[in-house]
Structures are given as structure tokens and as C-alpha cells.
Amino acid sequence: MVFRGSITEAADFDATADSEALYNAMKGFGSDKEAILELVTSRSNAQRQEVLAAYKSSYGQDLIGDLKYELTGNFERLIVSLMRTSPQHDAKEIHDAVQGAGTNERCLIEVLASRNNQQIHDMVEAYKEAYGSDMEEDVVRETSGHFKKMLVVLLQGTRDESGVVDADLVEQDAQDLFAAGEEQWGTDEAKFIMILGSRSVTHLKMVFDQYEKIAEKSIEDSIKSELSGDFERVMLAVVHCIRSVSMFFARRLYKSMKGLGTADNTLIRIMIARSEIDMLDIRECFRLRYEKSLYNMIKEDTSGDYKRTLLQLCGGDDDLAGEFFPEAAQIAYKMWEQSAMTKVKLRPTLLPAVDFDPAADAQALRKAMKGFGTDEDIIIDIIARRSNAQRQEIRQTFKSLLGRDLMKDLKSELSKNLERLVIGLMLTPAEFDAKMMRKAIEGVGTDEHALIEILVTRSNEGIQAMNAAYSSAYKKSLEGDIQSDTSGHFCRILTSLVQGGREEGEADLERADADAQELADACNAESDDMEMKFQTILCTRSFPHLRRVFQEFVRFTNKDIEQIIKKEMSGDVKNAFYAIVCSVKNQPSYFADRLYKAMKGLGTDDRALIRILVSRSEVDLFNIRKEFKETQDESLHDFIQVETMVGDTSGDYRKTLLLLCGGED
């Protein structure tokens, strides 16, 4: 195994001199924390063990005990943990996870899914020595069901590490996994546990590739649809670690720091455990996935001596270095290959109502708005539980039966965000998109993000219908209004997209290779030439074709297309191209990110929130929910519930959003 850690052995190491330096740093009133962190983070774990022994020999005192006495808070926990051996550190994490009130299942999953056989054996032995009990027995006592069974399998540390792959067994395992899940009613969990818990890493990578060919979806998507709870989480963690341990930890680190508050236990555990193994690869995977360096996220999310110690373990700022490590290039190539092979089944959250009666609905809506006061619950319950086609029938029946314009009545009875949301639901998809484009253009300032989002994600048919609806509603050309309100290359990109003329169909492999070479060559051209070449390919080729183009681009350049766009471009042009790439890679994930950005921080971008939930509720909002949960570690339902409380005094707006969301995950 090639180690790519940020911490290596110090040259000219002298354990006795180090022990003296630490003793002096803690002697007298106060302690020299800077000296402590500098010394501890610049020595390998093996060297720290020598310092521990030298300290006791020289001063007759326990160094860990003295550090605990002199330091406090997260800084103390971090420094003290660095002084333990790796097996001791893992053993303590597992012990803390199963002791006391409640069990930290995520810690159990992270540690057991990511360690190799020898690391697990050493950890189990260290646990027995430190706590006088059997790790397996303690884990079994605190867990249950299939989750418990998988943890027990992982605790044996018996995964095949021979590296020998049997092609026939690869085919058989892929077929068995498909038969155990997608092909039958219910799931044969034991088959998943046996195969994912025992086969070698190399073997399972090939199984996952074969599985995608059989199921036309990734093994991750199957696990998400077939399993649930902690069992789903542990199986996904195993799959992620098989694909790339470094990317698995990059995700875990991001989740530990995003949002309000920091999961310091997770942050400390990973930074220590990986600092001498693969921190350099984790850093690059982090930048590849999250558009910023791990260094900068730690810098923004922590403080004081604790922050300085973490940054030392991180080892450098990749946003400044601009490097792209081989591990990240391989991951990027594999990600695009997986994206190209996987056929995602899009799932809405809103289906047509059964026993639909437009006349009864029209009468109920009129009754809810007649007289003093308005029954918002009735309005919401009808409109948010009908498909768009059914709402159009209600709209027509309301006028035929009652001689009234339903849209005008709703506007007069409702207000603020609830009115905007309900009216949005009553429009046809084309009318709604046209209105959203108009709102993005008119008035002071342009909502470039909305323009990009709509034009990048709609089909040719959807864009053409939107153009017609825009012309009908506003007596203007959408293309003309875009050109009046934007400029330069960004204007040209939007003009290209608004034609609704993107190629359709599968990838042409030979042409994809040529397109990738053209993009690679364009990276060395002048900025204007580069942007024009990117436009001619990114704005016109089909999404399946672009997946192959972006995959081959990694092979030609050893860089991911996303990284090039972020590094070489700026402003709205960068945002537009980046949105295309993200949408090509995984459109539900793109929308999940847009929803998160609409709600995080101070204030909610209600227009974006309404736009996405209305437009995707009958397309792929269920998929978006799953991606949101995967990325943010929190359900979209819960996020909406919390983030829309401010300003929504009645709760009607929130209630309607949650009905469209369709449930918790």
C-alpha cells in the first residue's frame, strides 16, 4: 500500500529532546500551546510513542495525563488522541460509540466499513486490553437486526485480500445481488451481507460494474431503494469505501462541518486516522466534490489552537497549490463512467389523484373562498394533491360551472408566498417556466441563477413550449428579452440554450473522443476561444454524449472538467457551464444542491424553492430528496420544515411545500 499522508516521520528525530521540550512547554504557570501543537503534529505516530516512553523515563510522569491537565476542550481531545496508537484510537472511538446513553451508529459504520483486516484485528485487541471486554459482544448488545449482522461480519476482519479475481464469480455475484433486490418483491438482505462483507475490493469493483449493466442502475441506487435506516447506511458506506476510501472520508469530513455547528468528534477522528495514510488524496477528493479545499473549510469552521492543529494535520491548501492527484483523476474518470452507464429511473412525489372529480373539486374550492374568511386547508389539500393535468381540468371546470376565473379568485384570497406557490401550481409547466423566466429578467437586477437553472435542465420540448407561452403571455420574444438583459459570452450561452435545439440520443463514442480532445486543446487557448469552444460542445451535444466526452476529457488532461471550469472561467459564464456539467452528471443532485443553497444561511430564497418544488414534483422530486439526504445528511422534508418557519406565521406555505416534498426520508 502506498501511503500518501500529510504527516511523515520527522528527520533528525530525538525522543528525549522532544520530551524535554514538551515538559518545558507545560512547566510553571500556563502552557506553551503553540510549542505543543507544533511538536506533536510534526512527528509520526510511531515517533510520538517514543516520546511518550522517553517522557516517562525522564520525568516519571504520564505525558497523556499531563496534556489532559494542561489543555482544554477540542484542542485537548485532539492532542491527546494524537498521542495514542492508531489501534488504541480506533478502540476508544468504538467504546465511546457504544457506551452511555444512545449509540453512535455513524461512528461504528465509519470505522468498521473503512478499516482493512489488520487494522480491525489490532483494534479489537486494543479494545480488549483497554476495556477488559469483547468489542463484538459490546457492539451486538447495542445494535440489532441486519445492521448488527453486517457489523459482526465486518468485525471479523476476514475480507478477501488476495487480489485474485474470478470472472465467473463476478458475474454470479452481480446476478445474485440483482436477484436479491431489484428482481424480487422484498430484499434478501443476507445475500447483500455475504457478498459485500466478504469479497475483495478488486472483485467488488468489478461486481458493481457488472451490476450496472444488468440493472441499468448503480448498486448505490439499488441499496437506497431496497434498504433503509442504519442497515442502508452501513451498506452504502461499504460500497463507497470499495469505490474510494478517500472519497468516502471527503464526504464524511464535509458533513462534519457543513451547516450550523461542527461534529468535532467526527472531524477529529478522521483527521487523526488518515493523516499518515491518505490525507493528500482525501484533500483532492474534497476539492473535486465540494469546489473548495479541505484546508479552507477547516479554517472557516474552527478556531484557535484547535484550528491550527487541524490545519497542520491537513497539511496544505489545495486551492493555492492547484495540484490534481492521480487518485482524484482516477475517481473523476470512474464517476463519469458510472454516470454514463447508469440509467436513473426518475420518480415524482406527486401522482394523479384517484377517483378524480373536477366538478366536485371546483365546487369545494369555491366554497373555501366564499364568504368571510378563506379555508386555506381545503385549497391546499385539493391543489397540492392533484396532478398538473388535473388542475387544468379544475381550472376549466371552475369557469364552465361557476362562470368565474379560478386564478383571479385564488389571487384575491391568498397572499405572499402561499399565493405564489398555489398560483405556480395552477399554471401549466410551460406557463410556469415562462413566468419564472420573466421574473428573473424584469425589474432591477437579473436572477442569472434562475435563467441558468431553467435553460440547462429543461428538455427541447419544454424549452420550445416555454418560448411559446412567453410570447403568448408577454407579447415578446424570450430570446429578445434575454439578449436585452444579459451581455457578452453569457448572453451567447443563454441564446444557444433557449433555442431548444440540443441533440438527442445516445453517445457517439468516436465523436466523444474527438470532442474531448477539442476541449482539452481549448484549455490552452485564449479565454474567448476557450469559452466559444466549450459553448459549441456543452450547449449542443446530448447529455448521454457529454457524459462520455467528460469521461475522456479526464483521460486526455488528468483533470476533471469541473475543475477546469472553476479554475479557468469566472462569473456567469463559469456558473452556466458548471450547471451544465452538474446536470449532465446527476441532475437530481444538481437540484438538491440548488435547494440547499436556497434555504441555508440567513433568509430563504423562496422564489427558487417554489420554482424547484413546483417544476420537479411530477418529474424527479423523489430522486432529488434522496440526493439531498445523501449530501446533507438531513431530509429535505425536515430542512424545509425548519427553514420556512420564519415569516410563515400560518404555516400554510410550509404545509404546501411539505405536501409537494412528499414525505420524510
Disulfide bonds with the S-S distance in Angstrom:
none
